[in-house]
Amino acid sequence: MFDAHKIVCWLVSVVSCALWSCDAPQGVTSIAANDYLSQVWVADNGDGSFHNPVLYADYSDPDVCRVGDDYYMTASSFNCIPGLPILHSKDLVNWEIINYAVERLEPAEQFDLASHGNGIWAPSIRFHNGEFFIYWGDPDNGIYMVKTNDPRSRWSTPVLVHKSRGIIDTCPLWDEDGRAWIGHGYAGSRAGLKSILGLIERTPDGTSTIGEDRVIYDGHIDNVTIEGVKLYKRDGMYYILCPAGGVPTGYQLAMRSNSIDGPYEWKIVMAQGNSNINGPHQGGWVDTPDGSEHWFLHFQDLEAYGRVVHLNPVKWVDGWPVMGVNVNDNYCGEPVESYRKPSLPSQSIHTPIESDYFNTTKLGLQWQWHANSNALWYFCDAANSRLRLYSAPVVEGYHNLWDVQNLLLQKFPAPEFTATAKVSFSPTEKYLGERCGLVVMGLDYAGLMLENTADGIVLTQNTCLDAQRKSPESVQSLFGKVEKNQSLYLRVHVRKVGIDAVCSFSVSLNGEAYQSLGADFVAKPGKWIGAKVGMFVTRDVKSNDGGWLDVDEFVISK
């Protein structure tokens, strides 16, 4: 059945490509986000069932809310900009990315640089009194909030609701008596203490806090590394849904009390059990519009592939939300690998956009920078269906690409995929040392690098191990010299071998015959994120101009 489904999805993809446009490269032009169908991962089986993950991509610490018959999801984005992705679905299986809630992070002196692993941790999205709110904890700066009337439009400028150090994983709750609260966890690396949960009262408008932060649960004995708070109220009881036990191997807790202050009783409501899904936890609970079904979206940590998103059914038993399939007839379920879809109106099978042909005047929503973006980094040249990336001076004290802000990257989209960039490099005549290329980025990184040298433009396959510790790149293989403005197809094929994401690089002059370059590279995750793939252009001099890299297309395929 699954193989047949793959064939059906491939045929739909081919037909869709043919219908999009006859004028754009390879018959493809910009399309509506809810028409895109991935060639490499589709969760909807097309027969009323789905298989997990529903998103095989690093949407870490997901949270979700329902407004009418629409579902909206957000996730951690850390230092990547734009931040706080907004995804939309009608059936909890087929998702599209529709927006970002944060354009820039503050303070600028921190996030104008590549501040790996900092910024937006474990947000929560809620709808209250006609507005959408997202709260998140920045472990160095405090609790922030943004809001909007329309999640597809511009969100408000972030408001610092509570200045603090060490508070993370925040979630708001508006009570029936008019009071409002923020539940949260603590980052031991900043707070000096972890495995506890806290609560702060806030003003009903959500813009500031009232009184002092206080601990409401201590998990040191029973639930070590408890974090990821999600606050709910149901049938007069207060619930905290949260993970414990650590990211790769932990479990999902439900806690409840008849008072927001506690004391809280708890049960483990989902764990790996006999399934192949490790550490199933941290996510959001929603119901269907008629209240007949309940579902939980959460992540699974897959190392270089990031924290991918799973969907599991929820059954309330004696006031406890049992998640997944309860094979032992207790309160703890196991996550499902495949299951029937939620009883919701059918919608088209689609996936978040991956490939890009650069024929619009804005960057596609699949792309993020590694720092607050700069208008001088790029030009969306829609008239010529290309993206022009300008070389940016590297930071003072530069060691390797870990230091670079203008990395333009997207998430790994599947266990196996191929990313191909059609590019041409035009370095300035004045200076040597301008570099560009296709890169797989993480704690280790590797890529196909073009550099302007005294001998001309040289293409190599380079690797950097332990990049965050300032390690230098090493050349693994030399392709040779290429001409200025010469079209090249730079390619990486990623395949899952055990738990590893193994990357093989190759290059083509015509898009048909490819030459392998360098040895296989095993991708590593970044700082709290999965590995990412994309492009960069740098120069090692500060000057009044520089060269550029033109990108005609960036294609994700099998």
Disulfide bonds with the S-S distance in Angstrom:
none
